[in-house]
Amino acid sequence: MFGSHLGDDGLMGKLLMVEDYEPDNIDGCSPLAKHVDASESWIILIERGGCGFVEKVRNMQASGAAAVLVGDPWYDLPITMYASGDTSDVHIPSSFVARSQYNGLRQAARDAGSKGLNIKLVRNEYYELPFLDVLFITILSPMLMMGFIYVLYRLRLRQHRLRDLAPTDFVNSLPVKTFYHSKYREGEPAECAICLDDFDDEDELRVLPCRHQYHVKCIDRWLTTRKKFCPICKQNVCPVSESSPLLSSRLRSIV
């Protein structure tokens, strides 16, 4: 996540293991006491730990390295080398190598002996971890956050909707009467204000606290799925909750 990237032709150089060149500085947390020969391209292999990644690369850059490999002596998991702050001063490429590759490079360098080991760094065109990291940060993370916010919104919406509905048990407890034309009194409603059908003999009518009457099926569905208010006068059919201290205090003051 810092320094220059490899070009299409890669980078050819001679591998230098710091553990052999300067054993006390195996992690590259300080510049090499004796800088490498600048006439050759040196790819310096150092070990993970001791200090930050960018500090290691800066030290090896100051020591004349053309590129840096940071090997993990413990795990076979590839990671991305991050750095905080301004890294514009780092202009050489660097890469992280997991334990198996790290040990393989060390063994190959030892087998090469005094002639040295020439290696070539190439760009991986099929899997670039930094690109995936950027993709996750810029696209997937906001999508996950928006999904979480949407779920919370739906839950809050459902809670608000439930507060606007009348409990089924309470609705079933409201009085019911049977309609007969012979008992009809002038001024009483003769039709259901929800379905707009006339009341017929033996129709079951639900009587609300406000005295308005509806077909049982019509008003029950309305109160439990739409609103807990009378469709005509908008009066709340549920009793005033004791959890409303402001309203309760006003009622007591009126009494």
Buried (B, 14 or more C-beta within 10 A) or exposed (E): BBBEEBEEEEBEBBBBBBBEBBEEBBBBBBBBEEEBEEEEBBBBBBBBBBBBBBBBBBBBBEBBBBBBBBBBEEEEEEEEBEBEEEBEEBEBBBBBBBBEBBBEBBEEBEEEEEEEBEBEBEBEEEEEBEEEEEEEEEEEEEEEEEEEEEEEEEEEEEEEEEEEBBEEEBBEEBEEEEBEEEEEEEEEBEEBBBEEEEBEEEBEBBBBEBEBBBBBEBBBBBBBEBBBBBBBEEEEBBEEEEEEEEEEEEEEEEE
